[in-house]
Amino acid sequence: MSKIPLTVKGAEMLRTELNHLKTDARPKVIQAIAEARAHGDLKENAEYHAAREQQGFIEGRIKEIESKLSHAQIIDVTTLQADGRVVFGSTVDVYEDETDEEHTFQIVGEDEADIKKGLISVSSPIARALIGKSVDDTAEVETPKGLRHLEIVEVRYT
């Protein structure tokens, strides 16, 4: 498996979720299974089956997060020497001519992406168009609505 790029914040979010699953969610579902077993016949016990299903989900998510963290390449953007270029982890302010709007994006890993918060995946078309560009450069992005022109106003490494 290849390295998965993650920002420092993204890795911390995954560690927090992993800790929650191991210390809170897993013990609760084990307790729920024990209580459901105490009710008797397991074949027709919906509580037991729901708890077992939840346990499977939790265990699967724990393994997924552990795998991602073990294969993660954690990138601290504050230590990069990017010389004003857009790179993984950087925050970019862009101006879009077509809509006369400014947008702010941070380029992050797949698991961190949340467009509502301005976090875009490094593999997204917008991020791919922006990477390597500098202030005053224009990135062209092909979208379902047509070609978008994004002029880079500012690049930050925070």
HUZI-V209372 format. One record per residue. N is the residue number from 1. D_CENTER is the distance of its C-alpha to the mean C-alpha in Angstrom with 1 decimal. Layout:
N:D_CENTER, N:D_CENTER
This chain:
1:18.0, 2:16.8, 3:14.7, 4:10.9, 5:10.1, 6:8.1, 7:9.2, 8:11.5, 9:9.8, 10:6.5, 11:9.2, 12:11.1, 13:8.9, 14:8.9, 15:12.6, 16:13.3, 17:12.2, 18:14.2, 19:17.1, 20:17.2, 21:17.4, 22:20.1, 23:22.1, 24:22.1, 25:21.0, 26:22.7, 27:26.0, 28:26.1, 29:25.9, 30:28.4, 31:30.7, 32:30.3, 33:31.3, 34:34.3, 35:35.4, 36:35.2, 37:37.3, 38:39.9, 39:40.5, 40:42.1, 41:41.8, 42:38.3, 43:39.0, 44:39.0, 45:36.8, 46:33.8, 47:32.4, 48:32.5, 49:30.7, 50:28.0, 51:27.5, 52:27.5, 53:24.9, 54:22.6, 55:23.3, 56:22.3, 57:18.9, 58:18.4, 59:19.7, 60:17.6, 61:14.3, 62:15.8, 63:16.6, 64:13.3, 65:11.6, 66:14.7, 67:14.6, 68:11.2, 69:12.4, 70:15.7, 71:14.7, 72:12.2, 73:13.6, 74:12.7, 75:13.7, 76:15.4, 77:15.9, 78:18.9, 79:20.8, 80:20.5, 81:23.7, 82:22.4, 83:25.6, 84:24.1, 85:22.2, 86:18.7, 87:16.5, 88:12.9, 89:11.8, 90:14.7, 91:15.1, 92:17.4, 93:19.9, 94:21.4, 95:24.4, 96:24.9, 97:28.6, 98:28.6, 99:27.3, 100:28.5, 101:25.2, 102:23.0, 103:19.2, 104:16.8, 105:13.6, 106:11.3, 107:10.2, 108:6.9, 109:5.4, 110:4.7, 111:2.4, 112:1.5, 113:4.1, 114:6.9, 115:10.2, 116:12.3, 117:11.2, 118:11.6, 119:8.1, 120:8.6, 121:7.4, 122:10.0, 123:11.6, 124:12.3, 125:16.0, 126:15.9, 127:14.0, 128:16.4, 129:19.2, 130:18.5, 131:17.9, 132:21.3, 133:22.8, 134:24.5, 135:25.8, 136:28.2, 137:26.9, 138:26.1, 139:23.3, 140:24.2, 141:21.7, 142:23.0, 143:21.7, 144:23.3, 145:25.2, 146:26.5, 147:26.1, 148:24.4, 149:25.5, 150:23.2, 151:25.2, 152:23.3, 153:24.8, 154:23.0, 155:20.6, 156:19.4, 157:18.1, 158:17.0
